[in-house]
Amino acid sequence: MQTVLLDIMRIPVDDPVAFTFFTGYMAMAAASVFFLFERSTVTDKWKTSLLVSGLITGIAAVHYYYMRDYYVTTHETPIALRYIDWTLTVPLMVVEFYLLVRAAGAKASLLWKLILAAVIMLVFGYIGEAFTDGSMSHSVLWGTLSTVGYVYILYSAWMGEVAQLAAASNSVAVQKGVRALAWFILVGWAIYPIGYMAMPGGWLGPDGAGLLRPHDLDLLYNIADAINKIGFGLVVYGIARSESAVKVAPASATLVV
């Protein structure tokens, strides 16, 4: 069963991967508009954080627009397009951690360490997927190297520098927000290695346990992207609104008196 869109693109209505590509595109675009428009409702301190959130979902929306067309046309995994998207958006996601704890004394070195860890995670992951020879040794080697970057970000968010700076801040909203983002890193980002293991040579793929098919890789990645990128932005938005309300409250009270 297929539906014709503008007499150009045929959308398989019984293909969940195609469905999530289209849904992901619209969800990312809508989230980007929301975050950018909501910048006017928060204090200046938080405008950059919401701008970054809008950039993350906006960049993802553009790439999903092209990835959906690529997939529907070829029924192949758009590995290159996906990693171009991640190369831009994942470093921006870790930048959010830095922006949250900057007021607590975070130094620029923390920002660059987080970005470097994100780059390591992405570069090695890309080599593992794009240049696979179908062997499990290739998948495990590059997957393990990619995991090094992920583990550093995870450690920093839960017990390392980011977590320590959040604990030292005077903001309950920031503390809760950093912990919420840390959960996204632990749970939400864990979907990506599961998808990685679905490819040929992966532990969960047809050459391993056989629990997942290469076709499932895109489905898992699409779900993870929507949860993590939009979810990250919503957490930051919640912190920004909460902190902005605290700043405005004293001024409002003075006017009433």
N, C-alpha and C positions, 0 to 999 in steps of 0.2 A: 504493500500500500504506500502510495506516495502523494504528496500534495505539491502543486506547482506554485511557486512564488515568483510573481512578476514574469512568468513564462521563461524564466532563465534558470532558476535553481530548483532542483527537485529534492524535497526534504523527506527522507524516509521516516514515516511516523512511528514505525516499529523499531527504530534504532535509538537506544538510550544514549549512546555516545553523541550522536548528532543532536539529540534533544538537549543534552547538557552543554554542548557548544553554543547553541542558540540562546539558551537560558542564561548561561554564564555571561555572554556578551551583553545582554540587556541588563542583567543584574549589576555588572561592573559599571556600565554606563550610567545607570540610575544612581548608583552609590557615589560615583564621581561628581555628578551634578549636585547631589545632596551635600556632600562634604564641602564643596567649593562655595555653595550658597550659604552654608551655615557658618562660614568664617566671620561673617558680619555680626554673629550673635555672641562671640566670645571676645575676651580681652586680647590685647595685642600680643601678649606672651604666648598665646595658644594658636595664633593665626598660622604660624609656620607649620605646626603639627598637623592642622587640618589641611593645609595646602599639600603637605606630603601625602596625607591619606588620599586626597583627591587625585594626586598624580599617580599613586599606586594603582588605584582602580581605573583611572583614565587610560593609562598605558596598557593595562591588561585588557580593557575593552577594545582598544584598537587591534591588539594582537588576536583577541578572540574573534573579531570580525573576519580577519584573514584566515585564522585557523579553521573556523567553521566551514568556509568556502573550500579550503584545501581538503579537509576531511570528506565533505560531502561529494566532492568531485573525484577524489582518488581513493577514498576509504583507507588511507594510509595515515600513520601517526605523524603529525607535523613537528618532528623533533626540533628542527632548526628554529622554527618560529617560536616554539614554546620556550626554548632556552634563551632566545633573544629577549623574550618577555621577562623571564626570570632574572636575566642578567641586569635588567633595569629595575625591576620591582623588588626583588629580595633585598638588595643592599638598602633600598629606601625603607623597607620594613624594619631593618635593624637600626636605621637612623632614628626611627621613632623611639627606640629605647633610650638613645642618647638624649634626644630632645626632652624626654620625660624627666630624666635625672640631672639634666644640665644645671638646674637651679640648686641642686644639692652638692655641686662641686665637681661634676663630671668634666674630665679633661678631654681635649681633642684626641689624645692617644687612644682613649676608649672607643671613640667613633671609628678610628682607622682600624683598630683591632677587630671590631665587629664586621666592618666592611670586608676586611681581608679574609676573615673566616667564611663569610658568605660567598666570596669569590672562589675560595678553595672548594667549598661544597659544590658550587655550580660547575666549575671547570672540570673537575674530576668526574662529576656525574655525567656531564656531556660526553666526555671521552668514553665513559662506560656504555652509554646508550648509542651514541651516533656512530661509533667505530667498533661496535661489537662484532666478534667473529662467531658468535653463537656458543662459545665455550663458557662453562661455569667459572673457570679460573679468571677469565677476563672480567666477568661481571663482579665477582667477589673482590678482586684486586682494586678496581676503580671505585666500586661501591664503598669499600672500607676506607679508602683515602678520602672520599667525599664525606664520609661520616665524621672524620676528624674535625672539619669545619663546623658541622652541625653540633657535635658534642661541646665544642667551645662555646657556641652561642647559647646552648642549653644550660651549660654550667654557669655562664655569666648571668643569665636571667634568673636562675634559681638560687645559686650560692655565691657567685662571683661578684665582680665589681658592680654590675647593674643592680643586683639584689641588695648589696651592702649600701649603695648610695640611696636606693629607694627607702631602705629601713632608716637611714639617717635623716631623711627629709622630714619636714614638719607637716607634710600633707598626707592625710589618710587616703585621699582620692588617688594620689600618685602611687602610694604603696599598694593599694588594691588593684590599680590599673596595671602596674608592672607584674603583679602576680597573675592577673588575668592573661596578659600577653605571654607570660611564661608558660601558662597552660596551653595556649595556642601552639607554642613551640614544641611542647612535649607531646601533645595529643594531635593537634591539627597537622603539624609538619611531619608527624610519623606516617601519615598517609602516603607521602611521596616515596619513601624507601619501599613501602609495600608495592606501589605501582612499579618501581624500578625492578623489583624482583619478579614481576610478571613478564618481563621481556625474555627473548630467547637466551638461555644460559642462566636465567635467574632461578633462585631457590624455589620460588613458588610457581614458576612458569612451566611450560610443557616439558622442559628438559630437567626439571627438578621434581617437586612434589606434585605438580600437575593441578594445583588448586586454582590457578588463574591462567587466563589466556592473554596473549599480547594485546588482544582487542580490549581487555579490561584495563589496560594501562591508562588509556585516555580518559576512561570513565572515572577512574580514581583521581587522576590529576585534575580533571575539571571540577569535581566535587571539592577537592582540597583547596583549589584556588579560590573558589567562591567563599568557602568557609573562612579561610585564613585572611584573604585580602580585605574582604568586606568586614569581617569580624575584627581585625586589627583596627580598622578605621573607626568602627563603632565604639570600641573601648576607648580609643583616644578622644573621640567626640564626647563620650560620657565624662571623662576626666576634665576636658576643657570646659564643658558647661558647668560642672560642679565647682571647679576652681574659679570660674568667672563669676558665678553666683556669690561665692564667698567674698570676692573683691568688691562687688557692687553693693552688697548688703549694708556695710557700714555707712556708705554714702547716702543710701536711701533712708536709713534711720535718721541721719542728721537732718535731711530735708524735712522729714515728718515733724521732728522736734521744732 
